Amino acid sequence: MTDAKPAKRSAMDRFLGIIERGGNALPHPATLFALLALAVVLASWLASLAGLSVAHPATGEPVAPVNLLSIEGLHRMLTGAVSNFTGFAPLGVVLVALIGIGVAEHSGLIGASLRLLVLSAPRFLLTPVLVFAGVMSNMASEIGYVLLVPLGALIFISAGRHPILGMAAVFAGVSGGYSANLLIGTIDPLLAGLSQEAARIIDPDYTVSPLANWYFMIVSTPVITLLGWFVTEKIVAPRFPDTPPATVKMADDASPEDQRLSPAEKRGMLYALAAVGLFTLLLVWAALPQGSLPGAGFLRGADGDLLRSPFLSGVVVIIFLYGVIAGVAFGIGAGTIRSDSDVIKGMAASMSTLGGYLVLVFFAAQFVAFFNWTQLGLIFAVEGAEFLRTLGLPTIPLFVCFILLTAAVNLFMGSASAKWALMAPVFVPMFMLLGYSPEMTQVAYRVGDSVTNIISPMMSYFALIIAFFQRYEPKAGIGTLVATMLPYSLVFLLGWSAMFGLWIWLELPIGPDAPLTYIPAAPAAE
C-alpha cells in the first residue's frame, strides 16, 4: 500500500502562506509599538552621533536630531510618559464617540436598523442592499461581521441563491468598503487625531477635523455599493450557482423570518425616529445663519462662520448625543431599556471591549511622542520630500503609489489605527512639504487600507468569516475565502483609486474646510 502524495499547492496557496507566516511573525501591535519606541530612542542617538541636520522648511534654521539617550532625554521620557498617553489626540474622541454608540448598540437599535434595511429590500435589489448595509455597519464595531454576514446567507437562501454569495456581498461592504460611509463613525476622529499629531511636526497649530474626509466618503458609499453589486453578479455569482432553499442544509435554527422586527422593535424604531428627528431639527436651528430665525445660529462661530465653529469642533460630542438619544428612545419603545442602569450598562459594554486598544494606545503614544521629540520625523520628511521632488511624479500617480503601498502593508498589519499611527508621522509631513494637505494624505491612506482587508489573513475577523463559510461549505478554508473575495479587492482598488484620481483632477473638497493642498510657510528672511 502506497501513501497518497500530498496535493501540490497552487501559486495562490503559496502566496497566501507567505502572507500568513509573515503576518504571524509580527509581534502583537502593542509590542510592535513598544519596540518601535525603543528603536526611535536608539536612532536618535545614532543620528546625533552622525551629525545629521536639515534646514527647517518654515524658518530656514538648522534642525538636528535630539538624543533621547542623553540625561535630558531620559528625564523627558520618564516624566512625559503619562501625559503622552492622556494627551494622545485619538484617545478621548474615540472613547466619547463609543460611549454614545454603545447605548445605540446595547439597546438593539443598530441591529434592528440593519435587519430592517436588508429584509425590506425587493429581491432584485438584495445584492446592492446587502453591500450598502455592510458599508453602513462599519460605524458600529463588530456588528457587521457578527450579525450581517450570517444574515446575508439566510437572505440569499430565502431568495433561492447560494448562501456564500450573500455572505461575500456583505463582507465586501463591511470590510472592503471599511472607510466609506454616509455618517461619521469612530474611525473618523481616530484617524483625524493621528493625522493632526503628524501634521504638527511641520505646523504646530494645524488642526484636522473628524469631518476631514466626509464628502469623499459620502460619494464613496454608492461607488462601493455599485462596484460590489457588479462583482457579485458578474464575477463571483457564476462560481456559486443559485441553490433552491430546500437543498441547502441550514446551519442552525435561524431563518429570515426569525430576523424580522418584532412589534416591540417596530415601536422602538418609531420612538427613535421621532427623537432623532427632533434632535436634528435642534441642530439645524443651531447651525442656521444668525438672524434667519429667532435664536438661530447659536453654535456658529463668533463671526458667524460654520466651518470654524463649535458646531463642527464638537462633532464628536454630537455623535455621542445622537447615539444616546436614539438608543434610549429605541430602548424605551422596545422595552430593552427600563432604567438609567440599562443606559449605563450600554455605555460600559462599549468600554469593556477597549482594554486591548488602551494598551495599544499607551505604547503608540510613546512612539509618536518620541518620534516628535527627536526631530527625526521632520528630518525624514524633509529628506523624503526632496527625494520625491527629484522624481517629479505628478500628483495622481504619486498618490496612487501611496495607495498601493498602504494596500500592501495592510496585508501584514490589519489594524487601521495602528498602521496609520506608524505611517502618518512619516508620510503626512513629507506630503505637506510637497504641498499636499494632511486631509488629502489621510483619504488616500483610507482607500488603500480598506481594499485589501477582505483578502488579508491578518484582519481580525478573517477566521470568523471562514467559520461562517464552513457552515455551508465544510471544506472551505483560507483559499476559498481569498479566491471569493479577491475580485472585490481588485475592483475596489481600481475603482476607488480612479475615483480618487478624478476627485483630485476636479479639485473637489474632500470634506468641510479640508483643502487638497498645503502651502508651507516660507523660510524667514535673514
C-alpha positions as CSV (number, residue, x, y, z in Angstrom):
1,M,0.0,0.0,0.0
2,T,1.5,3.3,-1.0
3,D,0.9,6.6,0.7
4,A,-1.0,9.2,-1.3
5,K,1.1,12.0,-2.5
6,P,0.2,15.4,-0.9
7,A,-1.7,17.6,-3.3
8,K,0.5,20.2,-5.0
9,R,-0.1,23.6,-3.6
10,S,-1.2,26.3,-6.0
11,A,0.7,29.5,-6.5
12,M,-2.2,31.3,-4.7
13,D,-1.9,29.0,-1.7
14,R,1.9,29.5,-1.6
15,F,1.4,33.3,-1.8
16,L,-1.2,33.3,1.0
17,G,1.1,31.1,3.1
18,I,3.8,33.7,2.8
19,I,1.4,36.4,3.8
20,E,0.1,34.4,6.7
21,R,3.5,33.4,8.0
22,G,4.8,37.0,7.6
23,G,1.9,38.4,9.5
24,N,2.1,35.8,12.2
25,A,5.8,36.5,12.6
26,L,5.0,40.1,13.6
27,P,4.6,40.7,17.3
28,H,1.4,42.0,18.9
29,P,0.7,45.6,17.7
30,A,1.3,46.9,21.2
31,T,4.6,45.1,21.4
32,L,5.5,46.4,18.0
33,F,5.0,50.0,19.1
34,A,7.0,49.4,22.2
35,L,9.8,48.0,20.1
36,L,9.5,50.9,17.7
37,A,9.7,53.4,20.5
38,L,12.9,51.8,21.6
39,A,14.1,51.9,18.0
40,V,13.4,55.6,17.9
41,V,15.5,56.2,21.1
42,L,18.4,54.3,19.6
43,A,18.0,56.0,16.2
44,S,18.1,59.4,17.9
45,W,21.4,58.5,19.5
46,L,22.9,57.3,16.2
47,A,21.6,60.3,14.3
48,S,23.1,62.7,16.8
49,L,26.4,60.9,16.5
50,A,26.3,61.1,12.7
51,G,25.6,64.8,12.9
52,L,22.5,64.8,10.7
53,S,21.0,68.2,10.0
54,V,18.4,69.7,7.7
55,A,17.0,73.2,7.2
56,H,13.6,73.8,8.8
57,P,11.2,74.3,5.9
58,A,9.5,77.3,7.6
59,T,12.3,79.1,9.4
60,G,15.4,78.0,7.4
61,E,17.1,77.3,10.7
62,P,19.2,74.1,11.1
63,V,17.3,71.1,12.6
64,A,19.4,68.5,14.4
65,P,18.2,65.2,16.0
66,V,17.6,65.3,19.8
67,N,19.4,62.4,21.6
68,L,16.9,60.7,23.9
69,L,19.7,58.7,25.5
70,S,21.1,61.9,27.0
71,I,20.4,62.8,30.6
72,E,17.8,65.4,29.5
73,G,16.2,62.9,27.1
74,L,15.9,60.2,29.8
75,H,14.3,62.8,32.1
76,R,11.8,63.7,29.4
77,M,10.8,60.1,28.7
78,L,10.4,59.4,32.4
79,T,8.3,62.4,33.2
80,G,6.3,62.6,30.0
81,A,5.0,59.0,29.7
82,V,1.7,59.7,31.4
83,S,1.0,63.0,29.6
84,N,1.9,61.3,26.3
85,F,-0.8,58.8,26.9
86,T,-3.5,61.1,28.3
87,G,-2.8,63.7,25.7
88,F,-2.8,61.4,22.7
89,A,-5.3,63.0,20.3
90,P,-7.3,60.0,19.2
91,L,-7.9,58.6,22.7
92,G,-10.5,61.0,24.0
93,V,-12.5,61.3,20.8
94,V,-12.8,57.5,20.4
95,L,-13.9,57.0,23.9
96,V,-16.5,59.7,23.8
97,A,-18.0,58.6,20.5
98,L,-18.0,54.9,21.5
99,I,-19.9,55.7,24.7
100,G,-22.8,57.1,22.7
101,I,-22.7,54.4,20.0
102,G,-22.6,51.8,22.8
103,V,-26.0,52.9,24.0
104,A,-27.5,52.5,20.5
105,E,-25.9,49.1,20.1
106,H,-26.8,47.8,23.5
107,S,-30.5,48.9,23.1
108,G,-30.7,46.9,19.9
109,L,-31.2,49.9,17.7
110,I,-28.3,49.3,15.3
111,G,-29.0,45.6,14.8
112,A,-32.7,46.3,14.2
113,S,-32.0,49.1,11.8
114,L,-29.7,46.9,9.7
115,R,-32.1,44.0,9.7
116,L,-35.0,46.3,8.6
117,L,-32.9,47.6,5.8
118,V,-31.9,44.2,4.4
119,L,-35.2,42.4,5.0
120,S,-37.3,45.2,3.4
121,A,-35.4,45.2,0.1
122,P,-37.0,43.7,-3.1
123,R,-35.3,40.5,-4.5
124,F,-33.6,42.2,-7.4
125,L,-32.0,44.8,-5.1
126,L,-30.9,42.3,-2.4
127,T,-27.3,42.4,-3.5
128,P,-26.8,46.2,-3.5
129,V,-28.8,46.5,-0.3
130,L,-26.6,43.9,1.4
131,V,-23.4,45.7,0.2
132,F,-24.8,49.0,1.3
133,A,-25.8,47.7,4.7
134,G,-22.3,46.3,5.1
135,V,-20.8,49.6,4.3
136,M,-23.0,51.4,6.8
137,S,-22.5,48.9,9.5
138,N,-18.8,49.7,9.9
139,M,-19.6,52.6,12.1
140,A,-20.8,50.1,14.8
141,S,-17.8,48.0,15.7
142,E,-18.3,44.2,15.0
143,I,-22.0,44.2,14.3
144,G,-21.5,44.0,10.5
145,Y,-19.3,40.9,10.8
146,V,-21.3,39.2,13.6
147,L,-24.8,40.0,12.5
148,L,-24.9,41.0,8.9
149,V,-22.6,38.4,7.3
150,P,-24.6,35.3,8.5
151,L,-27.9,37.2,7.9
152,G,-26.7,37.7,4.3
153,A,-26.5,33.9,3.9
154,L,-30.1,33.5,5.3
155,I,-31.4,36.2,3.0
156,F,-29.9,34.6,-0.1
157,I,-31.2,31.2,0.9
158,S,-34.7,32.5,1.1
159,A,-34.3,34.0,-2.4
160,G,-33.1,30.7,-3.8
161,R,-29.5,31.8,-4.1
162,H,-26.2,30.4,-2.8
163,P,-25.6,31.5,0.9
164,I,-21.9,32.1,0.4
165,L,-22.7,34.6,-2.3
166,G,-24.8,36.6,0.2
167,M,-22.0,36.5,2.8
168,A,-19.4,37.6,0.2
169,A,-21.5,40.6,-0.8
170,V,-21.9,41.7,2.9
171,F,-18.3,41.0,3.8
172,A,-17.2,43.1,0.8
173,G,-19.2,46.1,2.1
174,V,-18.3,45.7,5.7
175,S,-14.6,45.2,5.3
176,G,-13.6,46.2,1.7
177,G,-15.6,49.4,2.0
178,Y,-14.5,50.0,5.5
179,S,-13.8,53.7,5.2
180,A,-16.9,54.6,3.1
181,N,-20.0,55.8,4.9
182,L,-22.8,58.3,4.8
183,L,-22.3,59.1,8.5
184,I,-19.3,59.9,10.7
185,G,-18.1,56.9,12.7
186,T,-15.5,56.3,15.3
187,I,-12.7,55.7,12.7
188,D,-13.0,59.3,11.5
189,P,-12.0,61.1,14.7
190,L,-9.4,58.4,15.4
191,L,-7.6,58.9,12.1
192,A,-8.0,62.6,12.2
193,G,-6.3,62.8,15.6
194,L,-3.3,60.8,14.3
195,S,-3.1,63.0,11.2
196,Q,-3.2,66.1,13.4
197,E,-0.4,64.8,15.6
198,A,1.7,64.1,12.5
199,A,0.9,67.4,10.8
200,R,2.1,69.4,13.8
201,I,5.6,68.1,13.1
202,I,5.6,70.7,10.4
203,D,2.9,73.2,11.5
204,P,2.3,73.2,15.3
205,D,-1.1,74.8,15.0
206,Y,-2.5,72.6,12.3
207,T,-5.9,71.1,13.0
208,V,-7.5,68.1,11.3
209,S,-11.3,67.8,11.7
210,P,-13.1,64.5,12.2
211,L,-15.1,65.6,9.1
212,A,-12.0,66.0,7.0
213,N,-12.9,63.2,4.5
214,W,-16.7,63.3,4.8
215,Y,-17.5,64.5,1.3
216,F,-15.3,61.9,-0.3
217,M,-16.6,59.1,1.9
218,I,-20.2,60.0,1.2
219,V,-19.7,59.7,-2.5
220,S,-17.6,56.6,-1.9
221,T,-20.6,54.8,-0.4
222,P,-22.7,54.5,-3.6
223,V,-19.5,53.8,-5.6
224,I,-18.5,50.9,-3.4
225,T,-22.1,49.7,-3.4
226,L,-22.3,49.7,-7.2
227,L,-18.8,48.1,-7.6
228,G,-19.8,45.4,-5.0
229,W,-23.0,44.7,-6.9
230,F,-21.2,44.4,-10.2
231,V,-18.5,42.0,-8.8
232,T,-21.1,39.9,-7.0
233,E,-23.4,39.4,-10.0
234,K,-20.9,39.3,-12.9
235,I,-17.7,37.8,-11.5
236,V,-18.5,35.8,-8.2
237,A,-22.0,34.6,-8.9
238,P,-21.0,32.2,-11.7
239,R,-18.9,30.3,-9.2
240,F,-21.9,29.8,-6.9
241,P,-25.0,28.9,-8.9
242,D,-28.4,29.5,-7.5
243,T,-29.4,26.9,-5.0
244,P,-33.0,26.1,-4.1
245,P,-33.5,26.7,-0.3
246,A,-34.6,23.0,0.1
247,T,-31.2,21.7,-1.0
248,V,-29.3,23.9,1.5
249,K,-28.8,22.5,4.9
250,M,-29.4,25.2,7.4
251,A,-26.5,25.7,9.8
252,D,-28.8,26.5,12.7
253,D,-32.5,27.1,13.5
254,A,-32.4,30.7,12.3
255,S,-34.4,31.8,9.3
256,P,-35.0,35.1,7.6
257,E,-38.5,35.2,9.2
258,D,-36.9,34.9,12.6
259,Q,-34.9,38.0,11.9
260,R,-37.9,40.2,11.2
261,L,-38.6,43.1,13.6
262,S,-40.9,42.3,16.5
263,P,-43.8,44.6,17.3
264,A,-41.8,46.0,20.2
265,E,-38.8,46.7,17.9
266,K,-41.1,48.4,15.4
267,R,-42.4,50.6,18.2
268,G,-38.8,51.3,19.3
269,M,-37.9,52.3,15.8
270,L,-40.8,54.9,15.7
271,Y,-39.6,56.3,19.1
272,A,-36.0,56.5,17.8
273,L,-37.1,58.2,14.6
274,A,-39.1,60.8,16.4
275,A,-36.3,61.5,18.9
276,V,-33.6,61.7,16.2
277,G,-35.9,64.0,14.1
278,L,-36.4,66.4,17.0
279,F,-32.7,66.5,17.8
280,T,-31.8,67.0,14.1
281,L,-34.2,70.0,14.0
282,L,-32.5,71.4,17.0
283,L,-29.1,71.1,15.4
284,V,-30.3,72.7,12.1
285,W,-31.7,75.6,14.2
286,A,-28.3,75.9,15.9
287,A,-26.4,75.9,12.6
288,L,-28.6,78.2,10.6
289,P,-27.3,81.7,9.8
290,Q,-27.7,84.0,12.7
291,G,-30.8,86.1,12.4
292,S,-32.6,83.7,9.9
293,L,-34.8,82.5,12.8
294,P,-35.2,83.8,16.4
295,G,-32.2,82.4,18.3
296,A,-30.7,80.6,15.3
297,G,-27.0,80.1,14.8
298,F,-26.0,79.8,18.5
299,L,-23.5,77.0,17.6
300,R,-21.8,79.1,14.9
301,G,-18.5,80.9,15.4
302,A,-18.3,84.4,16.8
303,D,-18.1,85.8,13.3
304,G,-21.0,83.6,12.1
305,D,-18.7,81.1,10.4
306,L,-19.9,77.5,10.3
307,L,-16.7,75.8,9.2
308,R,-14.7,77.0,12.2
309,S,-17.4,76.8,14.8
310,P,-18.3,74.9,18.0
311,F,-20.8,73.0,15.8
312,L,-18.1,71.3,13.8
313,S,-15.5,71.3,16.5
314,G,-17.9,69.5,18.7
315,V,-18.9,66.8,16.2
316,V,-17.6,64.0,18.4
317,V,-20.0,65.1,21.2
318,I,-22.8,65.4,18.6
319,I,-22.1,61.7,17.6
320,F,-22.3,60.8,21.3
321,L,-25.6,62.6,21.7
322,Y,-27.1,61.0,18.6
323,G,-26.2,57.6,19.9
324,V,-27.5,58.2,23.4
325,I,-30.8,59.9,22.3
326,A,-31.6,57.3,19.5
327,G,-30.6,54.4,21.7
328,V,-32.6,55.5,24.7
329,A,-35.6,56.3,22.6
330,F,-35.5,52.9,20.9
331,G,-34.9,51.1,24.2
332,I,-37.9,52.7,25.8
333,G,-40.1,51.8,22.9
334,A,-38.8,48.2,22.5
335,G,-38.6,47.6,26.3
336,T,-34.8,46.9,26.2
337,I,-34.1,50.0,28.4
338,R,-36.1,50.2,31.6
339,S,-34.0,52.4,33.8
340,D,-30.9,54.5,33.8
341,S,-28.9,51.5,34.8
342,D,-29.6,49.9,31.4
343,V,-28.2,53.1,29.7
344,I,-25.0,52.9,31.8
345,K,-24.7,49.2,31.0
346,G,-24.7,50.0,27.3
347,M,-22.0,52.7,27.8
348,A,-19.9,50.3,29.9
349,A,-20.3,47.5,27.5
350,S,-18.7,49.6,24.7
351,M,-15.9,50.5,27.1
352,S,-15.3,46.9,28.1
353,T,-14.1,46.0,24.6
354,L,-11.4,48.6,24.7
355,G,-8.9,47.1,27.1
356,G,-6.5,46.0,24.3
357,Y,-7.0,49.3,22.5
358,L,-5.9,51.2,25.6
359,V,-2.8,49.2,25.9
360,L,-2.0,49.7,22.3
361,V,-2.6,53.5,22.6
362,F,-0.2,53.7,25.5
363,F,2.7,52.4,23.5
364,A,1.6,54.1,20.3
365,A,1.5,57.4,22.2
366,Q,5.1,56.9,23.4
367,F,6.3,56.1,19.9
368,V,4.6,59.2,18.4
369,A,5.9,61.4,21.2
370,F,9.5,60.1,20.9
371,F,9.4,60.5,17.2
372,N,8.3,64.1,17.5
373,W,10.8,64.9,20.3
374,T,13.8,63.6,18.4
375,Q,13.0,65.7,15.3
376,L,13.5,62.6,13.3
377,G,10.1,62.9,11.8
378,L,10.9,66.4,10.5
379,I,14.3,65.3,9.2
380,F,12.9,62.2,7.4
381,A,10.0,64.4,6.0
382,V,12.4,67.0,4.6
383,E,14.8,64.4,3.1
384,G,11.9,62.3,1.8
385,A,10.1,65.2,0.3
386,E,13.3,66.3,-1.5
387,F,13.7,62.7,-2.9
388,L,10.1,62.7,-4.2
389,R,10.5,66.1,-5.6
390,T,13.5,64.9,-7.7
391,L,11.4,62.1,-9.0
392,G,9.0,64.6,-10.4
393,L,5.9,62.4,-10.2
394,P,2.6,64.1,-11.0
395,T,0.1,64.3,-8.1
396,I,-2.2,61.5,-9.1
397,P,0.5,58.9,-9.9
398,L,2.3,59.8,-6.7
399,F,-0.8,59.2,-4.5
400,V,-1.7,56.0,-6.4
401,C,1.7,54.7,-5.5
402,F,0.9,55.6,-1.9
403,I,-2.4,53.8,-2.1
404,L,-0.7,50.7,-3.4
405,L,1.9,50.9,-0.6
406,T,-0.8,51.1,2.0
407,A,-2.8,48.2,0.5
408,A,0.4,46.1,0.5
409,V,1.2,46.9,4.2
410,N,-2.4,46.1,5.1
411,L,-1.8,42.5,4.1
412,F,0.6,42.2,7.0
413,M,-0.7,44.7,9.6
414,G,-4.5,44.7,9.8
415,S,-5.3,47.5,12.4
416,A,-6.2,50.7,10.6
417,S,-5.3,52.9,13.6
418,A,-2.1,51.1,14.4
419,K,-0.9,51.2,10.8
420,W,-1.7,54.9,10.5
421,A,0.0,55.7,13.8
422,L,3.1,54.2,12.2
423,M,2.8,55.7,8.8
424,A,1.3,59.2,9.5
425,P,4.4,60.7,11.2
426,V,6.4,59.9,8.1
427,F,4.1,60.5,5.2
428,V,1.9,63.4,6.4
429,P,4.8,65.8,7.0
430,M,6.5,64.5,3.8
431,F,3.5,65.3,1.6
432,M,2.9,68.6,3.4
433,L,6.4,69.7,2.3
434,L,5.4,68.7,-1.2
435,G,2.3,71.0,-0.9
436,Y,-0.4,68.3,-0.2
437,S,-2.7,68.6,2.8
438,P,-2.8,66.1,5.7
439,E,-6.5,65.6,4.8
440,M,-5.6,64.5,1.3
441,T,-2.9,62.1,2.5
442,Q,-5.4,60.7,5.0
443,V,-8.1,60.0,2.4
444,A,-5.5,58.2,0.2
445,Y,-4.5,56.1,3.1
446,R,-8.1,55.1,3.8
447,V,-8.6,53.9,0.3
448,G,-5.5,51.7,0.4
449,D,-6.3,50.5,3.9
450,S,-9.8,49.3,3.0
451,V,-9.4,47.4,-0.2
452,T,-7.2,44.6,0.9
453,N,-9.0,43.9,4.3
454,I,-11.1,41.2,2.7
455,I,-8.1,39.2,1.5
456,S,-5.8,39.7,4.5
457,P,-5.5,36.8,7.0
458,M,-4.3,39.4,9.5
459,M,-7.8,41.0,9.5
460,S,-9.2,40.3,13.0
461,Y,-12.5,38.8,11.8
462,F,-10.9,36.7,9.0
463,A,-11.2,33.5,10.9
464,L,-14.8,34.2,11.8
465,I,-15.7,34.7,8.2
466,I,-14.1,31.4,7.3
467,A,-16.2,29.7,10.0
468,F,-19.3,31.2,8.5
469,F,-18.3,29.9,5.1
470,Q,-17.8,26.4,6.6
471,R,-21.4,26.3,7.7
472,Y,-22.4,25.8,4.1
473,E,-19.1,24.6,2.6
474,P,-17.4,22.4,5.2
475,K,-14.2,22.2,3.2
476,A,-13.9,26.0,2.9
477,G,-10.6,27.5,4.1
478,I,-8.4,30.5,3.6
479,G,-8.0,29.8,-0.1
480,T,-11.8,29.6,-0.5
481,L,-12.3,32.9,1.2
482,V,-9.5,34.7,-0.6
483,A,-10.4,33.3,-4.0
484,T,-14.0,34.5,-3.4
485,M,-13.0,38.0,-2.2
486,L,-10.0,38.7,-4.5
487,P,-12.2,40.1,-7.3
488,Y,-13.8,42.5,-4.9
489,S,-10.4,43.6,-3.7
490,L,-9.0,44.3,-7.2
491,V,-12.1,46.0,-8.5
492,F,-12.4,48.2,-5.3
493,L,-8.7,49.1,-5.7
494,L,-9.1,50.1,-9.3
495,G,-12.5,51.8,-9.0
496,W,-11.7,53.7,-5.8
497,S,-8.3,54.8,-7.0
498,A,-9.9,56.0,-10.2
499,M,-12.5,57.9,-8.2
500,F,-9.7,59.4,-6.1
501,G,-7.8,60.5,-9.2
502,L,-10.9,62.1,-10.7
503,W,-11.7,63.8,-7.5
504,I,-8.2,65.3,-7.3
505,W,-8.2,66.2,-11.0
506,L,-11.5,68.1,-10.5
507,E,-10.0,69.8,-7.4
508,L,-13.1,69.0,-5.3
509,P,-13.0,69.5,-1.5
510,I,-12.8,66.2,0.4
511,G,-14.5,67.5,3.5
512,P,-15.7,70.7,5.3
513,D,-12.8,73.1,5.5
514,A,-10.5,70.3,4.2
515,P,-8.3,71.6,1.4
516,L,-6.3,69.4,-1.0
517,T,-3.2,71.5,-0.8
518,Y,-1.0,72.8,1.9
519,I,1.2,75.9,1.4
520,P,4.4,75.5,3.5
521,A,5.5,78.7,5.2
522,A,8.4,80.4,3.5
523,P,11.6,80.4,5.4
524,A,12.1,83.5,7.5
525,A,14.3,86.2,5.9
526,E,17.7,86.7,7.4
